Amino acid sequence: MKEIDAEKFKEIVKRGMEFLFQDRLLLNKINVFPVADGDTGDNLTHTLMPVYEQIDEMSEPRLDDLAARLAAGMLMSAKGNSGVIFSQFFFSFAKALKGKATIGPADFSLAMEKAVNETYASIAQPKEGTILTVLRHSAKEFKRLAMEGELYHVIFEKVIIKAKEILEKTRDILPQLKKAKVVDAGGLGFFLFFKGMAAAVQGGREYPPGADCGAFDQVPQTVEASEWAFCAEWVFRPRGRGKDFFMAQLKKWGDSLLIAGDADMLHLHIHTDSPESVEKELFRHGEIVSRKVDSLLEPRPHCPDIGIALIMDSAVDIPEQAEKTWGITIVPLQILLNDRYCRDRFEIGKEELYRRMRSEKDLVVKTSQPVPLDFKTAFESALSRKKQVLFFSLSSRLSGSYQNAMASLRSLPAADQARVRIIDTRNVSAGSGLLLCSAVQLLQQGRDLDQTVAEIESRRQEVVSLGYVESLEYAVRGGRLPPLAGSVTRLLGIKPLVAFENGVLVKKGMLFSDRNKEKKVVHRFLKKLELGKAYSVGVVYTDNPQAALLLEDELARSTLKISSIYQVVGAAVLGAHAGPGTFCLFALADN
């Protein structure tokens, strides 16, 4: 093979991703650097899977156009240190292909070299002995062979040998890996990806997935806890500022700082104790498109003082760290994307769903209740760990989730049924989440299961909500509204306001402009509250984290007494009804 065209490039990239996916758990297992949080495989899969699922439908005839589309997708879905580095490498590689409909080995090697250089430059403190070292030596070997006139099949075969050799050396280069006696997980991820590409280039020759991984399958011997509290990421549209500016501004807030992308769109990653400080800096200089903040600290023991297993369906929104701390099991709703079902949060993340709804104009999104088997499995697993189980469902008037949970419960032995309680929250998203948080507080205060259920069910109508809907287009697409409704509101510039009352979504007026929308919604929301009381508040957003910041700022400037507040990306069921651009406020008065 002398040239790679767009169709062949699709084939080799897809094969590379498949090789990586098949060893996801191994990558998690050996993950030590920069923190031993066991998620390198998950993060690389999260980065690549949205692209993988769409690659067969991509029809760009030119290689440069195809590579640019793949790179843009990876940049948006990148997650974790390794995922953002990988997306930056591919982004720079694609940029170097501009103007090329096909590519030979020499140009391929130059694109790799440029990608390596730009990837190093995107990291505040690049470390050798990591994926960077494997990338650099692989690109160097590729260039040497290309300059000698070798064809692709020979080059890929020999680069695999060099990449494996360098990968084995990473355990002796980086002190953390030397202590743990493992190779770099990100470096192994790239090796697997490149090995899959080689399998496609070689045609008939097979490189079985995982065949060379036995030597790397080691349990880390010694790991170090992170000195930082959070791993934080933002996808961000800067206003007139480049990478160097943000690198200089943000490095004081933590380490593992890397910035992928270019002047049009950046993906920032940092380990920090103060994600809010980083976010405020970004807010001053552009538009935040999406955010992710995960705790790097060891979670506290799972509800050590309540003895009850907690389960919720995926339409309930609480902070991700609370899910981990309380050991909550999630039963996924089913999301129908045109004609394909996905398990909510397991097969498609909330951020990815909203990105696709915004970008794919023909995408129809619907939701349906979890399958009964998922409930049965969750109940049986929870009962094997705890004496009692408490399940939280979104409103039975919005979905069949509650009914399916009850049906699954009835399939269990009578003795097990007596140990399970199911709460129909008559709410959704953070409305259900605030009730769950209140239930945990009651259990921690010593209430028994039945007392807690009775009190939570008595307080369901006390949840106050108000939401802003950017467009009725998505409700029209999903068949929940007639096309005329979408046309009229779009023509008049009307922005509907909604709330959840008595378990259903109801109209609560409208705005005639999106100007100062956050301020206007907060003003109306406060009128629904008793300002002498203290409230727990949930701020829910979709693909608009900047709106969440403005909402929280407006609430902070008000006279409302807020005992606790959290921000969270809204559940898929919310987005399926209201679409991207939606945001909601929920409040529950303290006892």
N, C-alpha and C positions, 0 to 999 in steps of 0.2 A: 504494500500500500504506500503510494507516494504522497497522496493528498487526503485530507479529511474534510468532508463537506458537512453540511448541516445535519443531514439524516444520519450519517455515521457518528457525528459528535453526540447526537441524542442517544444513540445506542451505547456508546462507551461511557457517557456520564451516568446513564441509567444503571448500567451494570456496576459501575463503581459504587453507586448508592446502595445497591442490593447487597454487595459484599459487606459494606459497613453495617447495614441494618442487622445482618445476621449475627454479628458479634457485638451487638449493643450491650448485652449484659456483661460481657468480658470487659468492655471499656469502662462500664460503671464500677466493676469490681476493683480494677487497678488504679482508679482515679485518686491521685495524691496531690498533684500540683495544679493550680496555685492553692487550692484548699481540698481537703479530703472529704468531699461531700457526695461522692458516689453517683455522679450524674453526667459524666462526659458522654457516655453512649446515648443517654436520653436527650442531652442537649444537641448533639450532632444529628440525631434522628429528627428532633423538633425543627432543626434548621433546614434539613433536606427533604423531609417527607412532603410538605406542601408542594414543592417543585416536582418531586417524583410523581405525585398523584395527577399532575397536570401535563407532564412532559409529552405523553403520547398525543395529546390534543394540540400541541404547538406545531404550527405549520409554516414557520418562517423559512423561506427557501435559502437564505444566506446564513453562513456560519456566524458572522458578526452580530446579526440581528438576533439570532437564536441565543447566543451566549449572553448578550445584554439582557434578554428577558429572563434567562435562568438566574443571572447574577442579581437582578433587581428583586426577584422572588426570595432568594437566599438572604439578601440584606434585610428584608422586612421580617422574615421568620427566624433569623438568627437568635440563638439563645446560649448563654453561658460563655465563658472565656474561649473555649475551643470552637464553639459555633460562630462567634463573631470573628475570630481569626480566620476560620475557614471561609466565611462569607467575604471577608476583605481580600483574601488571596484570589478567590474566584472572580470577585468584582474587578480587581486590577487586571487579571488575566483576560477577562472579557473586553475591558477597555483597550488593551493592547491589540486586540483583533480587529478594531474598527477599520473598515474599508476592505476587509478580506471576505470573499465569498467562500473560499476554501483555504486550507492552510497546510503547508508542508512542514517537515521536521525542523528546519532551521527557524522559521517564523514561530513555530510552537515553542521552541526552546527560548527564543527571545521574549515571548510573552510570559513564560514561566519565570524567567530572570527578572523581568520588570515587576511581576506580581510579588515575588519574594522581597525585592527591595522596598516596595510600597507597603507590604505587610509589616516589615520591620519598622518602617517609619510611622506606622499607625499606632504603635505601642509605646507608652511613655518609658517603660523600662524593660526592653526585650531581654529575655533570659535564654541562654543556650542550654541544651539538654532537653528542649521541649519540642513541640510540633515545628517550631521555627527552624531548628537544626535539621530536622528531617526534610522539610521543604527546601531549605537552602542547598543541601548536598544532593538532593534528587534533581533539582534544577541544574546544578553544576554538571552532574553526570549526563543529564539529557543534552545539555549544550555540547559537551565534549563529543558525544557520539554523533550528534547531528552535524557538527562541523567536520567530522570524519566521513560524512556521506552515508551513514547507515540509514536503513529504512525503519519505518515505525515499529514493525514487529520485533526487530533486533533491539531497538532502543528501549522499548517498554520492558522487554525481558531483562535487560541488563540493569535498568534503573531500579527494578524491583529488588534485585540482588543488593544493589548499593543502599537502597532505602532500608532494607532489613538490617544490613550491617550497621548503619548509623543508628537505627532505632535501638539495637542492642546496646549501643554505647551510651544511650541517654541515661541509663541507670547508674553510670559512673561519672557523668558530667554534672548533673544537678544534685546538690547535697540532699534535698528532700527525697529524691528517688533512690539515692544510694542507701539512705537509712531504711527506706521501705523495701528495698530490693525488688523494685518493679521498674518497667520502662514507662515512658510518658504515654498517658492514655490518649492525648490528642495526637501525638506522633503516630501511635498505632492506628488511630482512626484514619489518618491520611494514607498510611501504608495500605490499609484495607481498601480504601477508595481507589488508590492507584492500581492496586492488584486487580480489582474488578475491571478497571479501564483496560488493563493489559489483556484480560481474558477476552474482551470484546474485540480488541485490535488483532489478537492472535487468531481469531476465527475458530477453527476447529480445536485448537488446544485449550484444555480446561485447566483452570487454577481453582481447585475446590475451595469454597469459602471456609476459613478457619483452619486450613491445612497447615499453615505455618505458625499458628498461634499458640501451640502447646507450650513453647518455651516462654511465652509471655504470660501464661495463665498462672499467676502467682497471687497469693493473698498478701497484701502489704504488711510488712513486719512492724513498722513504726510509723505512725502518722501524727501530724501536728495539728492542733486546733487552730482555727482562724483567729487572728488578732482583731479582725474587723467584724462588725455585727451584721452587715447586709451585703448581698450581691445585687447591684442595681443596674438596670439598663433602660435606655430611652431610644426610640426612633424619633428623629428630630429634623425639622426643616429650618436651617439657619437663615438669618437675615444678614447678608453681607459679611459673614465671618467664616473663616476656614478652620481646618483641623488644628493648625498651630495655635490659634487663639484659644480654642477650647482646651487644648492640651495644657497650655500655660495657666488658664483660669481654674481648671478642675483638679490638677494633680495634688494640690494642698489638701484635698478632701479624702484621699485614700490611696490605695495602690491597685495593681492589676488594671490600670486605666488603659483602655484602647478605644480608638475611634475609627470605625470603618465607614466606607462610602466616600462621597465627595461633597461639593458645595451645594448640590440640590437636596441631598438626603444623607444624614449621618446616623449611624447606630453606635451609641456610646455604652461602654461597659466599665464599671468600677466597683471595687470592694471598699466600703465606706461605713462610718458610724453615723453619717448624717445625709441620707439620701434627699431629705427635704432641702438642705442647703444647695446641693447640686442642682436640684430641680428648679429652685428659685433663680439660679444663675442662668440656666437654660431658658427659662421663661422670659427673661429680659432680652434674649437675643434670637428668638425665633418661635416656631410653633412645635409643641410636643405632639407627636402623632400617636405614640403608644409608650407604655412604661411597664416595667416589671421590677418588683422589689422582693427579694427572697431573704429570709434570715439565714445567716451562716452559723448561728449559735446552736448548740445542741438543744433540741426541744426538751421541755420539762417532761417528767413522766406523764403518761397518758391518764389524766383524771385520776390520780392515785386515791383521792378521798371520796369518790362517788360510787365506784364499783359498778358502773353502768356503761354499756357500750352505746355509742351514739352513731346514728346513721341518718343521712339526709339524701334527698334526690338532688340532681345537679341543677335544679332551678332555685335552690337556696344559696344565697350569697353571703359568706362571711370571709374575713381575711384568711389568706392561705396559711399564714402562720398559726392561726387559731385552729384550722383544720388539723394541722400536724400536731400541735400541742395537745389537743383533746382526742387525738387518734380517731378522727371521724371517718367512717366509711361512706363513700359516695356511690349512689346508684344512678347510673346515667340515663337521662332521657334519650330518645332517638331523634336525630336530626335528619330530615330528608332534604338533600341538596339536589334539586331537579329529580332524578330517578335513583339516587344513591343514598342509602341510609348510613349514618355514622353514629357512633356512641359518643354522646356529648362529653367533652373534656378528656376522653380517652383516645378517640380517633380524630378529633379536631378540637383545637383549643378555642377559647372564646375570642381571643384577639385575631386569630386566623379567620374565624367565621366572619367577623365584622369587616376585615380587610377584603375578603372575597365578595361580601355583599355590596361593598362600596365599588369595587372594581369590575365585577362581572355583571353587566347590565341585564343578562338573560337568566341570572341565577334566581331560582324560586326556592325559598326556604320555608319549610314547615317543620313542626315538631310533633312527636307523639310520646305517649307514656313509656316508661321503661318496660322491658319485657319481664313477664312473671319470673322467669328463671333467675334473673339478676337479683330480684328481691329475695327469692328463696335462698340463693347462695349467700347473700349478705346476712340474712337472719341466722342461717345455720352457722356461719363463720363467727358471728358476734356471740351467739349463745355458747359456742365452744370456749370462748375467752372470758365471758362475764356472766354473772348470775341473771342480769336483767338487761333489756334492750329498749332504747327509745328512738323512734324513727320520726323524722320531720318531713312532711310532704308539702309541696306547693298546693295552692287552693284546689280543692276537688271540683270547683266550678270553672276552672280553667283547663284542667287536664284529668285524665284517667289515672294519674299516678297513685293517688290515694286508694282508689278502688282496686287497682292491681296489687297494691301492697296488702290490702285487707284479704284479697283472694289468695295471695301467696301465704299469708299468715295462717289461713284456715287449712292449708295443705299440710301444716306441721302437726306433730303429735300434740294432743291436748295439754300435756305438761309443759311443752315448749311455748305453746300459745299463751299460757298464763304468765309467762315471763317477758312478754313483749307488749309495748304500748306504742300506738301510732297516733300522731297528732296531725290533723288537717289544719295547717296554719292559716287557711283562708287568706293567704298572702302570697307573695312571690318575691324573689330576689332578696334584697336587704330587709324587706318587711318580714319575710320568714326568718332571715338571719338574725334579726334583733330578738325575735322570740326564742330562737335557739340559744343565743347568748344569755338571755334572761333565765332560761331553764337551767343552764350550767351554773349560774350564780345561786339559784335556789338549791340545787343539789349539793353544791359546795357548802352551803349554809346548814345542811343537815336535813332538808326536806326529803321525804321518801318519794318513790317514783309516782305513786298515785296522787299525792299532794301536789307534786310539781306539774303533772299533766292537768289536773283540775285548774290550777292557777293560770297556767299558760293558755288553756282554752278559754278561760274567762276574760283574758286580756287581748284576744285576737282582734277585737273591734277597736282597740285603743291605738293600734298602729296608724299613724298619719302619713300620708304620702302625697307627692305632687311630682309629675313628670312632664318633660318637654319633648315633643316629637318634631324632629327636623323636617320630615317628609312622610306623607302617606303612601309614597310610591311602593314601599316594601310590603305594606298591608294589602295594597292592590295586587302586587305580584303574587302574593300568597293566597289570593282569593278571599281575603277577609273583608275587603271593601270593594265596591264597584269602581270601575275606572273613572267614572264621572267625579267621584269624591276626590280622587287624587288630582284631577285636572283643575277643579274649582279652587282647591286650596293652593295649588301651585300658581294659578293665574292671579289670585288675590294676595299672594304672599302671606297666607295665614299659617301660623304655627300652632297646632293643637296642644292643649294641656290636658293631662289625664291623671287619674288617681286609681288606686285599688280600694274598693269599698265593698264590704259584704262578700268578699271573695271574687269579685269580678272587676274588670277594667271599665271605668266610666269616664266620660268627658267632663272636664272641669274648666271649660272656657278656652280662650285662645289668645295668642299674641299676634299683632298685625305687623310685626317686624322682628328680626332676630337681633337687632341692636340692643346691647345691654341685657340680653336674655337671661343671663345668670342672676343678675341683680333683680330683675322683675320677678323671676320664679321664686327667689328667696323671700322677697317682699310678700308675695301671695301665700307662700308656705307658712311664714311666721304668723299670719292672720289665723291660721288653723290651730295654732298651739296656745297653750296657757303659759304665758311668759313667767309666771311665778314658780313654775315647776322646773325641775332639771330633767333633761332628756338624753337618751342615747340616740345617736344619729348615724345613719348610713348614707353615704354619698355614692351613687351608682352612675357609671359612665359606660360608653360603648367604645367608639374609636376616637374619643375626644377627651383625653386626660387633662387637657388644658382647661376645659370647662369645669372639671372636678376641682381644680385648684381655685378657680374663681368662685365657685360655690362655697368652698370651705372658707375662703377669705371673707366673703360676704356674711357668712354665719358668724365668723369670729368678730366682725365689726358690730354685730347686732347685740341686743341685750339678752338674747336667749342664753339660759344656763345649760351648758353642754357638759355632761359628766363623762361621756366618751364619744368618739367619732371615728369612723373608718371610711376609707375609699375602696371601691372594688369594681372590677369590670363586671358588667351586668350579665346575668345568665342568658343562655341562648334563647330560651323561651321569650324573654323580654325583647331580644333583638328580632326574633322572627315576627313578632307582632308590630314592633315600632321601628326597627331598623337602625342603622348607624346614625350617629348624630344625636341620638336620644340621651337624655340624662334624667335621673330621678333622685328625689330626696325622700328618705324615710325617717320617722322618729317614733320613739316609744318612751313614754314618761317613766322615770324611775319609780320603784315601789316606795 
